[in-house]
């Protein structure tokens, strides 16, 4: 590539960055899976003192990082106040969705610390 072509490429890239609307869209928060909203959120939301909300940052009550297998084991077998969920209640695919969701929320909250997870409001009817 000669010098003239290189300057043209650089000029196009710089000009493209200056155009309105050319910036990358802000990352959307992860969508809460139905199974999490159905079984988990009622105890793991802010303001409820049943389940720890640190799961949204993938940290335990003591501040240690949570490993995804810890979440899987606690969901499947229960611990303390956490009930056990049978395979007939939470399938392996749904359990994977829960773990993926929690990891995505933790990553999202690193750049958006004010974000508070909530289930999607579906089925709303406008009046």
N, C-alpha and C positions, 0 to 999 in steps of 0.2 A: 504494500500500500504506500503510495507516495504521500508526500507532505500535504499536498492540496486536498486529497481525498480524506486524510486523517483530520484536517481542520474542518472539513464539511461535516464529517460524522460527529465530531465534538460539538460543533455549532448546533446541529439538529438535536443532540441529546440535551444540551443546555437549554435550548429554546423550548423543548418539550417539557422540561421540568418547570418552566415558568408559566405555562398555560394553566388557566384555572380549571379545576376539576381533574387535572392529570395526576394529582397526588393519590397515593394508595388509600383506599377506603379504610376507615378505622376498623380494627378487628371486632367482630361481633362476639358477645359472650356465648359460651357454649350452651346448647339447648339441653335442658334437663330431660333425661329419659323418663318415660311414663312410669316405669317401675320404681325409680328413685322418688318421684313425686308421690307415688301411691304408698310406698312402704317406709321410706327413709326420712323424707323431708319433715314430717310432723314432729320428729324428735331432734332432728339436726338443723333446725333453723334458729336464727338469732332470736333471743328473747325467751327461748324455751330451755330450761335447765335439765333436760333429760339426757340428751346425747351431745357430745362435744361438737362445736362448730369448727374446730380446728381441722376437721377432715377436708374442708374446702381449701385449705392451704397445705394439705398432706402432712400435717404435724399432729402429734399426740398432745394430750393435756399437759404433759411435762415438757413439751417443746421439741421432742425428738421427731425426726422424719418418719412418716408412715410408709411402710413398704406395701406394695399392692397386694402381696400375699397375705399380709396381716388383715387387710380389709376383706379379702375373700374368705379367710378363715373365720373372722368375726361374724360376717354375714351368714355364712353357712352353719356355723356351730354355736354362735352366740357367746357372750361373755358379760358377766355382771348384769346390768340392766338391759343389755343388747339381746334381743330375742334371736333365736336361730330361725333361719328361713330354709325350708325344705326345697328340693329341686322342683317340686310341683308348684311352689309359690314363686320362686325366683330361679329361672332356668340358667344354665351356664352362659348362654348368650346374653341374657339380661344382666347377669353378674359381671360379665365383661364390659357391658355398656355402662354399668355403675362405676367400675374402676376407671374406665376411659374418661368418663365425665368428670370424675373427681380430679384426675390428673390434668385435664384440660382447664378446669376451673382454677386449680392451683397455678397453672402457667399464666392464665388470664389475669388473675389477681396480683401477679408480680408487677404487671404494668398498669393495672387498674385496681389499686388497693381498696378503693371505696365501694367496689362492686359487691353486692349482697345477692347471692343466688335466690331465685324464686321460680316456681313453676310457671310455664307459659300459660297465659290466659286464653284458652281456646273455647270456641263456641259462644263468644260474646255476641249479643244481638244489639245492634244500634236502634235506638228509639227515635 
